[in-house]
Amino acid sequence: MMSMLPVFWTLPSVFLSGVAAAGGIALINAVANIGGFFGASILGQLGLWSMAAILCFGGVLCAISLRNWNSGCPSPAEVSDA
């Protein structure tokens, strides 16, 4: 499970450079800290089902964003025909 960490932390510097990369890493760290604080509170007050619902909501958001991101890319058939 922890083998993905080196690859994950290189992503901001792949897409961003200089100060923007540092800001991207800081944003990831800030979101993780907020999630660590609120995650325990939500689990304690609302139970495990609420955490499962938040996880599913995040998966739906990822699927929607990937679909929108891939809509601008050419399909493999378009690339091979060119």
Summary of the structure (lengths in Angstrom):
residues: 82
radius of gyration: 17.6
end to end distance: 40.6
largest distance: 56.8
contacts: 155
relative contact order: 0.05
helix: 87%
strand: 0%
